């Protein structure tokens, strides 16, 4: 990493707030491999500080995550947290 990579830059995407129903519909489209996701969910209040996590993704996953972030205006880290929350809810609902 060089010091030039630490420069501030303009946000790469605009935040677009939609209704919960529109967000869910967009998430279903994305889950089915369609490009209809253009909805953003607001960040919930954080009651605890976030911790940095490091993980590895393949090129396809990185490209999908980048595209989803650009299309929705939601930060990649927020998208991952949303996915994790959704996985927890769906797992609890199955039992």
Backbone bond lengths (Angstrom), bond angles and torsions (degrees), N, CA, C in turn:
res aa  C-N    CA-C-N  psi(-1)  N-CA   C-N-CA  omega(-1)  CA-C   N-CA-C  phi
1 X - - - 1.443 - - 1.515 107.96 -
2 X 1.305 115.87 136.15 1.460 120.32 176.29 1.522 109.14 -109.63
3 X 1.311 115.69 167.36 1.455 119.54 179.54 1.521 111.78 -64.56
4 X 1.318 118.13 -26.40 1.461 120.53 -179.88 1.524 111.36 -66.47
5 X 1.328 118.15 -24.47 1.463 120.20 179.38 1.525 111.74 -77.74
6 X 1.327 118.32 -5.84 1.455 121.94 -179.69 1.530 112.80 -94.88
7 X 1.339 117.73 1.16 1.457 121.09 179.70 1.523 110.78 -63.41
8 X 1.328 115.54 144.93 1.458 119.74 174.07 1.524 108.43 -73.87
9 X 1.292 115.56 142.82 1.457 119.41 176.36 1.520 108.60 -134.80
10 X 1.305 115.78 165.27 1.460 120.96 179.38 1.526 109.18 -68.13
11 X 1.336 118.42 148.70 1.467 120.35 177.25 1.522 110.63 -56.78
12 X 1.330 116.17 142.85 1.460 120.11 -176.17 1.518 113.20 -81.39
13 X 1.327 117.34 -14.79 1.462 119.58 -178.91 1.518 109.43 -149.04
14 X 1.324 115.53 150.65 1.461 120.27 176.73 1.513 109.99 -86.97
15 X 1.323 116.80 145.41 1.452 122.01 176.34 1.515 108.61 -80.22
16 X 1.317 116.95 125.16 1.447 121.98 -179.19 1.527 108.27 -118.62
17 X 1.317 117.35 107.68 1.458 121.58 -179.00 1.517 109.56 -85.17
18 X 1.306 116.42 133.90 1.452 123.63 178.95 1.521 108.77 -132.22
19 X 1.323 116.36 177.16 1.457 119.79 177.17 1.526 109.76 -75.14
20 X 1.312 115.97 163.75 1.463 121.42 179.40 1.529 110.06 -61.62
21 X 1.328 116.81 -41.68 1.469 119.99 179.86 1.524 112.00 -61.92
22 X 1.331 117.02 -40.73 1.461 120.56 177.78 1.532 110.76 -65.57
23 X 1.332 115.66 -39.22 1.455 119.56 178.68 1.531 110.71 -63.14
24 X 1.318 116.66 -46.47 1.467 120.94 -179.55 1.526 109.99 -62.04
25 X 1.317 116.66 -42.63 1.470 120.07 178.27 1.532 110.46 -60.22
26 X 1.328 116.49 -44.36 1.459 120.46 178.19 1.512 112.28 -63.44
27 X 1.338 116.90 -38.90 1.464 120.76 178.52 1.519 110.54 -64.78
28 X 1.325 117.04 -38.62 1.468 120.46 177.50 1.527 110.51 -65.17
29 X 1.319 116.67 -41.50 1.468 119.74 177.00 1.522 110.67 -60.72
30 X 1.331 115.98 -45.83 1.462 120.01 -179.69 1.529 110.65 -62.77
31 X 1.318 117.15 -42.40 1.462 120.86 -179.79 1.521 111.32 -61.91
32 X 1.331 116.34 -27.51 1.456 121.02 178.45 1.523 112.77 -92.05
33 X 1.329 116.50 8.78 1.460 120.62 175.48 1.511 114.85 82.78
34 X 1.331 118.17 15.99 1.456 121.37 -179.54 1.516 109.90 -98.36
35 X 1.327 117.85 156.32 1.464 122.54 -177.10 1.520 112.50 -95.85
36 X 1.294 119.48 38.74 1.460 121.56 -177.74 1.511 114.17 -95.80
37 X 1.318 119.51 8.20 1.459 121.09 -176.02 1.517 110.12 -83.62
38 X 1.334 116.00 112.87 1.460 120.82 176.05 1.521 110.02 -139.44
39 X 1.322 117.35 25.82 1.451 121.37 -173.99 1.519 110.46 -114.05
40 X 1.310 115.79 147.16 1.456 120.89 178.90 1.515 110.16 -123.77
41 X 1.312 115.57 144.05 1.460 120.71 175.65 1.526 107.91 -107.48
42 X 1.321 116.97 139.59 1.457 118.15 178.63 1.517 111.81 -67.69
43 X 1.312 115.66 149.95 1.463 122.24 178.76 1.527 108.79 -70.36
44 X 1.328 119.25 126.01 1.460 120.05 177.31 1.527 110.46 -69.89
45 X 1.313 116.30 161.63 1.459 120.32 176.73 1.520 109.11 -61.55
46 X 1.307 115.61 131.81 1.460 120.89 178.97 1.522 108.65 -91.47
47 X 1.325 117.59 124.91 1.455 121.88 179.13 1.517 111.41 -95.99
48 X 1.294 116.97 -10.60 1.455 120.24 178.11 1.522 108.29 -138.99
49 X 1.319 117.20 152.60 1.467 119.14 -179.89 1.532 110.98 -67.94
50 X 1.315 115.38 148.20 1.462 120.37 178.05 1.520 109.31 -79.65
51 X 1.327 116.42 149.78 1.462 121.99 176.90 1.517 108.39 -115.21
52 X 1.299 115.77 145.78 1.467 121.64 178.86 1.529 109.47 -71.87
53 X 1.332 116.14 138.23 1.459 122.07 176.72 1.528 108.13 -128.87
54 X 1.301 116.03 141.19 1.458 120.93 178.35 1.526 108.26 -118.54
55 X 1.324 115.71 129.95 1.454 120.46 177.98 1.521 108.51 -149.56
56 X 1.303 116.33 168.25 1.453 122.09 -176.25 1.520 109.72 -116.69
57 X 1.330 115.97 134.04 1.460 122.07 175.67 1.520 108.59 -125.18
58 X 1.315 116.22 152.11 1.458 121.11 176.36 1.524 111.00 -74.53
59 X 1.317 116.25 169.34 1.467 121.57 -178.44 1.525 112.12 -59.27
60 X 1.319 117.51 -40.73 1.465 120.98 -179.18 1.524 110.12 -64.04
61 X 1.334 116.86 -45.93 1.464 120.74 179.84 1.523 110.96 -64.06
62 X 1.329 117.23 -41.80 1.469 121.07 178.46 1.526 110.39 -62.04
63 X 1.327 116.90 -43.85 1.464 120.59 179.29 1.526 111.24 -63.10
64 X 1.338 117.25 -41.32 1.461 120.73 178.40 1.524 110.91 -65.31
65 X 1.321 116.76 -42.65 1.462 120.94 179.52 1.525 110.69 -65.10
66 X 1.318 117.71 -42.59 1.474 121.41 176.97 1.525 111.22 -61.80
67 X 1.325 116.96 -44.93 1.468 120.83 -179.20 1.524 110.68 -64.59
68 X 1.313 117.30 -43.21 1.461 120.30 179.55 1.527 110.73 -63.43
69 X 1.322 116.14 -41.04 1.461 120.61 178.55 1.528 111.02 -63.28
70 X 1.319 117.14 -43.69 1.461 121.26 179.36 1.526 111.50 -66.12
71 X 1.337 116.72 -41.18 1.466 120.87 -177.73 1.516 112.96 -70.57
72 X 1.323 117.62 -32.90 1.463 121.03 -175.38 1.517 113.33 -99.74
73 X 1.331 117.38 -22.40 1.451 120.10 -174.66 1.517 112.84 79.28
74 X 1.322 116.88 11.90 1.463 122.25 179.99 1.525 108.31 -98.19
75 X 1.318 116.23 135.26 1.465 120.58 178.92 1.525 110.32 -60.64
76 X 1.322 115.33 146.54 1.468 120.49 -178.62 1.530 111.57 -57.81
77 X 1.318 117.26 -41.61 1.464 119.57 179.64 1.527 111.08 -63.15
78 X 1.335 116.85 -37.73 1.472 120.77 178.23 1.526 109.84 -67.20
79 X 1.328 117.75 -40.54 1.470 120.78 177.75 1.527 110.65 -59.56
80 X 1.310 116.89 -41.25 1.466 120.54 179.54 1.524 110.23 -66.23
81 X 1.348 117.33 -41.90 1.466 119.63 177.52 1.523 110.85 -63.17
82 X 1.335 116.94 -39.74 1.466 120.59 178.11 1.530 110.22 -63.01
83 X 1.323 117.19 -42.74 1.456 121.49 178.77 1.524 110.52 -61.90
84 X 1.330 116.52 -44.02 1.461 120.07 179.22 1.524 111.12 -62.32
85 X 1.331 116.99 -43.54 1.467 120.44 177.44 1.515 110.52 -60.56
86 X 1.326 117.01 -41.87 1.457 121.58 179.94 1.526 110.99 -64.79
87 X 1.318 117.45 -39.43 1.464 120.95 178.73 1.514 110.79 -63.61
88 X 1.314 117.11 -40.54 1.451 121.22 179.18 1.523 110.71 -63.89
89 X 1.320 117.00 -45.61 1.478 121.64 -179.67 1.518 110.12 -63.43
90 X 1.331 117.97 -44.18 1.468 120.20 -177.42 1.529 110.71 -68.92
91 X 1.316 118.68 -34.30 1.465 121.21 178.35 1.519 111.10 -69.10
92 X 1.327 117.47 -41.23 1.450 121.37 179.74 1.521 109.22 -67.07
93 X 1.341 117.62 -38.11 1.457 121.82 179.81 1.511 113.77 -66.68
94 X 1.329 118.20 -22.81 1.463 122.34 -178.99 1.520 112.43 -79.58
95 X 1.318 117.54 -19.49 1.473 120.58 -174.50 1.486 111.91 -94.25
